[in-house]
Amino acid sequence: YSFSKQGNLNWKTYLGDASKGIHSTAAVDDDFVYIGSYKGTVYKLDKQNGIIVWMRTIGDTVGASPLIDRDTITFSVETNSLNGYLVRLNKKNGDIIWMSPPLGEQAHSSPALDVPSGTLVLGVNNSTIQGFSYSSGRRLWSIGVNGPVKSTPVVDGGIGYVTTWGKELIAFNMDKGIILWKQNLSTKSQVSPVLLKRSKLVFTADNSGMMYAFDQISGKLKWTIAKKMSRNLSSPIVVSDGNEEKILFVCENRTLCLITRFGKIE
């Protein structure tokens, strides 16, 4: 579906072979929409009218959201054999540029890119974080962690940050695949962390409802907000309020909260 800012329907398109529904978030550029279905097909649609430009089946399931750049789009792919992989496609025609080696399990995590090192990273359900060459799809490194990684990494300055089902927030070097620091959470998490870059903070939450801010460089805990929800599954975003960075997050049942860099709920 496409809606105007006023909530009026622009268009809707039925994806006939998406019999298991759509779980991924769409990626958009100036003119087109790219999305994957839980039937393993990816689509390019015209953003103005919803007409399908091309479609390509790349696996059994696509549940994660795509990574988009100027000319290509990259998807995490799941298979019925529980051994997923990454696929990078040409945006213009859907041709496959490369397929990565098998991940060893499914990937519900969406990929993230460190541009300077050319390293693509994602979490995998076999308790690993894996890095790949963005140009070739070759696996560069793999880090073992304490539980499946469902969240999408966030990358800044050559450092990646990700949560795990092993009750961890982990910071790692994108180029070498080395853990720089890790901090314990109260329970498992699949909330994708966000960065307040001006304040050098990384914010996340876990399934107990706890919210945390850590120093981006040292990993030192800066503040927490006590349990507000029984289960956090959504991911926060950082918004600008004048010169202040603040966090917008579903922090209570049916409630959006605006949180300052000091941990105060406004």
C-alpha positions in Angstrom: 0.0 0.0 0.0 1.0 3.6 -0.6 -0.7 6.5 1.3 -0.5 10.2 1.1 0.7 12.2 4.2 -3.0 12.9 4.8 -3.7 9.2 4.9 -5.4 8.9 1.5 -4.7 5.7 -0.5 -2.5 6.4 -3.5 -2.4 2.8 -4.7 -2.3 -0.9 -3.6 -0.7 -3.8 -5.4 -1.5 -7.5 -4.8 1.7 -9.6 -4.9 0.0 -12.8 -6.0 2.8 -15.3 -5.1 3.4 -13.8 -1.6 1.2 -16.4 0.0 3.0 -16.2 3.3 2.7 -12.4 3.6 5.3 -9.7 3.8 7.5 -9.3 6.9 10.2 -7.0 5.6 10.2 -3.2 5.6 10.3 -1.7 2.2 13.3 0.3 0.9 12.7 3.3 -1.4 14.8 5.5 -3.6 13.6 8.5 -5.6 11.4 6.5 -8.0 11.0 2.9 -6.8 10.1 0.6 -3.9 12.0 -2.6 -3.2 10.5 -5.3 -0.9 10.8 -9.0 -0.1 8.0 -11.5 0.6 7.9 -14.5 2.9 7.6 -16.7 -0.2 11.2 -15.8 -1.1 10.5 -13.3 -3.9 11.7 -9.7 -4.1 10.0 -7.0 -6.0 10.7 -3.6 -7.6 7.6 -1.4 -7.8 7.0 2.0 -9.3 6.6 4.4 -6.4 4.0 6.5 -8.2 1.5 3.8 -9.2 2.6 0.5 -7.6 3.2 -1.3 -11.0 5.7 -4.2 -10.6 8.8 -3.4 -12.6 10.5 -6.8 -12.0 10.3 -9.7 -9.5 12.8 -12.4 -8.8 12.7 -15.5 -6.5 16.0 -15.6 -4.6 15.2 -18.2 -1.9 12.4 -19.8 0.2 11.8 -16.9 2.5 12.7 -13.2 2.8 11.8 -11.8 6.1 14.5 -9.2 6.8 14.5 -5.7 5.4 16.8 -4.9 2.4 19.9 -2.7 2.3 19.8 -0.2 -0.5 22.5 1.9 -2.2 22.7 3.8 -5.4 22.8 0.9 -7.8 22.2 -2.3 -5.8 20.1 -3.9 -3.1 21.1 -6.6 -0.7 18.8 -9.1 1.0 19.2 -11.7 3.8 17.6 -14.9 2.5 16.2 -17.8 4.5 15.9 -21.4 3.2 13.8 -24.4 4.2 17.0 -26.2 5.0 17.7 -23.6 7.8 20.9 -22.4 6.0 20.5 -18.8 4.7 22.7 -16.5 2.7 23.0 -13.0 1.4 22.1 -11.9 -2.2 23.1 -8.6 -3.8 21.0 -7.6 -6.8 21.3 -5.0 -9.6 18.5 -2.5 -8.8 17.8 -1.8 -12.5 16.9 -5.3 -13.6 17.1 -7.7 -10.6 20.1 -9.6 -11.9 22.1 -11.3 -9.2 25.6 -9.8 -8.7 26.7 -12.3 -6.0 25.4 -14.8 -3.5 27.4 -15.2 -0.3 28.5 -18.6 1.2 26.0 -20.3 3.4 25.5 -18.6 6.8 25.1 -21.8 8.8 21.6 -20.9 9.9 18.8 -18.5 9.1 19.3 -14.7 9.2 16.4 -12.6 10.6 18.8 -9.7 10.9 19.0 -7.2 8.1 22.4 -6.4 6.7 24.3 -3.1 7.5 27.3 -1.6 5.6 30.5 0.0 6.7 31.4 2.1 3.6 35.1 2.8 4.4 36.1 -0.8 4.9 33.6 -2.2 2.4 32.3 -4.6 4.9 28.7 -5.9 5.0 27.6 -7.3 8.4 24.6 -9.1 9.8 23.6 -11.3 12.7 22.7 -15.0 12.3 20.6 -17.4 14.3 23.6 -19.7 15.0 25.0 -17.2 17.5 27.3 -15.4 15.2 27.9 -12.0 13.7 29.4 -12.4 10.2 31.2 -9.9 7.9 31.3 -10.1 4.1 33.0 -8.2 1.3 30.5 -5.8 -0.2 32.1 -6.0 -3.6 32.3 -9.8 -3.9 30.2 -11.5 -1.1 33.2 -13.3 0.3 33.0 -14.0 4.0 35.7 -12.0 5.8 35.2 -13.0 9.4 32.7 -14.5 11.9 32.3 -13.7 15.6 30.8 -16.1 18.1 28.4 -14.6 20.7 26.2 -16.0 23.4 22.9 -16.3 21.5 21.1 -15.9 18.2 21.4 -12.3 16.7 18.0 -11.1 15.5 18.6 -7.3 15.5 20.0 -5.2 12.7 23.5 -3.8 13.4 24.1 -0.1 13.5 27.5 1.1 12.2 29.5 4.3 12.8 33.2 5.1 12.5 34.2 1.5 11.6 32.4 0.1 14.7 29.2 -2.0 14.7 26.8 -2.4 17.5 24.2 -5.2 17.9 22.1 -6.9 20.5 21.7 -10.7 21.0 19.4 -13.3 22.5 22.4 -14.0 24.8 21.6 -10.9 26.9 24.3 -8.8 25.3 25.0 -5.5 23.6 28.2 -6.0 21.6 30.5 -3.4 20.0 32.9 -4.8 17.3 35.4 -3.7 14.8 33.9 -3.9 11.3 37.2 -4.3 9.5 38.7 -7.2 11.5 35.7 -8.7 13.2 37.1 -8.2 16.8 34.8 -7.6 19.8 35.7 -4.2 21.4 33.4 -4.4 24.3 30.2 -6.1 25.4 27.7 -5.3 28.1 25.2 -7.6 29.8 21.5 -6.9 29.5 18.9 -8.2 31.9 17.4 -10.6 29.3 17.5 -11.4 25.6 17.1 -8.6 23.1 16.2 -8.2 19.4 15.9 -4.4 19.6 18.2 -2.8 17.0 20.4 -0.2 18.8 20.6 3.4 17.8 23.3 6.0 18.2 23.1 9.5 19.6 26.2 10.6 17.8 26.6 14.0 19.4 26.4 12.5 22.9 28.5 9.4 21.9 25.7 7.2 23.3 24.3 3.9 22.1 20.7 3.2 23.2 18.8 -0.1 23.2 16.3 -2.2 25.2 15.5 -5.8 26.0 12.6 -8.1 26.3 12.1 -7.3 30.0 11.2 -3.8 29.1 14.5 -2.2 30.4 16.0 0.6 28.4 19.8 1.3 28.4 22.3 4.0 27.3 26.0 3.1 27.1 29.0 5.2 26.2 29.6 4.5 22.5 33.4 4.2 22.9 34.0 2.6 26.3 30.8 0.7 26.7 30.2 2.2 30.2 26.6 2.2 31.3 25.4 5.8 31.5 21.7 5.3 32.5 18.8 2.9 32.5 15.0 3.4 32.5 13.2 0.7 34.6 10.8 -1.7 33.0 8.0 0.0 31.2 6.8 -2.9 29.0 6.6 -6.6 29.4 8.4 -7.1 26.1 10.2 -4.8 23.7 10.3 -5.9 20.1 10.2 -2.7 18.1 13.4 -0.6 17.5 13.9 3.0 18.4 14.8 6.0 16.1 16.8 9.1 16.9 15.0 12.4 16.1 16.2 16.0 16.2 14.6 18.5 18.6 16.4 21.7 17.7 20.0 21.0 18.5 19.1 18.1 20.8 19.1 14.4 19.8 16.3 12.5 21.4 15.0 8.9 21.2 11.5 8.1 20.0 10.4 4.6 21.2 7.4 2.5 22.1 8.2 2.4 25.8 4.8 1.5 27.3 1.8 -0.4 26.0 0.2 1.7 23.3 2.5 4.6 24.2 5.2 6.4 22.3 7.9 8.1 24.5 10.3 10.9 23.7 13.5 10.3 25.7 16.3 12.8 26.2 20.0 12.0 26.1 20.0 12.1 29.9 17.4 9.3 30.2 14.4 11.5 31.0 11.0 10.7 29.5 9.5 13.9 28.2 
